[in-house]
Amino acid sequence: MTPDTEAGSVVLETAVRLVFHTVLVFGVYLLFAGHNQPGGGFVGGLVAGCAFVLRYAVTGRAGLREAVPVDPSLPLGAGLLLAGCTGSAALLLGADFLESGKVELDVPVLGVVKATSALPFDTGVFLVVVGLVLVVLQTLGDEPEDR
């Protein structure tokens, strides 16, 4: 290996180590900011998934397993369940499927806090997208199964 190749990988590894957590936090920010600004569960999930793609590009499957110690199908299934239950909850309350609801609470220290049903749905979409990215990255480079 030439010194130039080693220097490139060290630079990439250091850069990914510096931006990995920042990109994850930015993805979560987009999830929460998506109701009033551009963003939401899908966009936030894609940004968070990009952080895991960067991690995979540098450290491979072992580094990705270290960053996410759970089975990737867990966030995928949990997100699908959360999004489906949030959409179905409106049916139980006599509204249309996926109809948004709003609750305003008067919290002593914070004042009036508004919560909408779109946030749990977007969180479910976020988890589905991140889980799907993790499943794809887990299967990349995997040994083929015997048939």
N, C-alpha and C positions, 0 to 999 in steps of 0.2 A: 504494500500500500504506500502511496506517495504521501508526503507531508501535507499536500494541498487537500487530499481527500479526507485525511484525519481532521484538519482544521475546519473543513466544511461541516462535518458531522458534530464536532464540538460546538460550533457556533449554532447549528440548528438545535442541538440538545439544550443548550443554555437558553436560547430564545424561547423554546417551547416550555421549559421549566419556568421562565419568567411570565409568560402570557397565559398559561393553562388555567390557573385559577381566576384570572381577570376575565377571560372569555366566558368561563362558567358563570361568574357573577353577572356579567353583562347579559347573558342569556336569561337568567332569572329576572333581571331588571326589565328586559323586554316583555317577559311574561306578565309582570305586574303593571307595566306602563301601557299595555296593549289596549286598555279600555278607552283611554283618552288620547292616546298618541299612536303612531304606527308601531306595530308589534303584536304581541299576543302569544298564545301557546305554540302555534306552528313555527313562527319566526324565532321565538326564544328557544324552542327545541332544536331548530336547525343550527343556531349559533352555539348552543351547548354541545350539540353533536359534532360540530367542527372542532371544538376543543378536544374531544375524544379521538377524532381523526388525526389531529396533530400529535397527540400522545402516542397513538398507534404507529404513526409514521416514524417516530423516533425510537420508541422502546419495543415495538412489536406487541404480540399478544400477551406476553408475560407482564409488560409494563401496564397494559390496559387492564389486565386482571388485578393488578396491584391497586390501580386507581379506582376500580369498581369491583369490590370483592363479592358482589351478589350476582346471581345468574341473570343475564340480560333480559330473559323473558319475564322476569318479575316486574320491572317498571313498565314493560310493554302491556302485560296483562292488567296490572293495577291501574294504569292510565285508561285502558279501554273500559274497565269496570267503572272507574270514577266518571268518565265522560258519559257512559251509558246511563248510569244511575242519576246523574245530574239532569240529563235530558228527560228521563222518565219521571223524575220527581214532580215535574210540572203536571204530568198526567194525573198523578195521585192527588194533586191539589185542585183538579178541575180545569186546568188550563191546557193549551196546546203543547204538543211535544216540543221541547227545547225553548219554550217561552221563557223569557228572562224575568226574574223576580228581583225585588230590591227590598232591603231591610235597613232601617236607620235606627241606630242605638245611641242613647245618650250615656257616654262613658264619663265618669266623674273627672278624670284628669285630662283626657283627650278631647272632650266635648262630643259633638255629634259625629259618629262614625258611620259611613255608608258602606254596605256590602251588597254585592250583586251575585246572582247565581252564575254569571258568566265566568267568574274567577275559578270555581271548581271545575267547570267544563274545560276552560283553557289549561288548567293544571293537568287535567287528564290528557289533553292533546299534547302538551309538552312532554309528559311521561311516555306517551306512545311513540313520539318522534325520536326521543333520546333512546328508548328501548330498541326501536327498529335499527337505529344507527349502530348501537352496541351489538345487536345480533348479527348484522352484516359484517362488522369488523371482527367478530368472533369467528365467523365462518371463513373469512379470508385466510388463505394459507393453511387451512385445516386439511388433515389427511382425509382422502376420500374413503367412504365406508365400503366394505366388501359387500357385494350383492349376492 
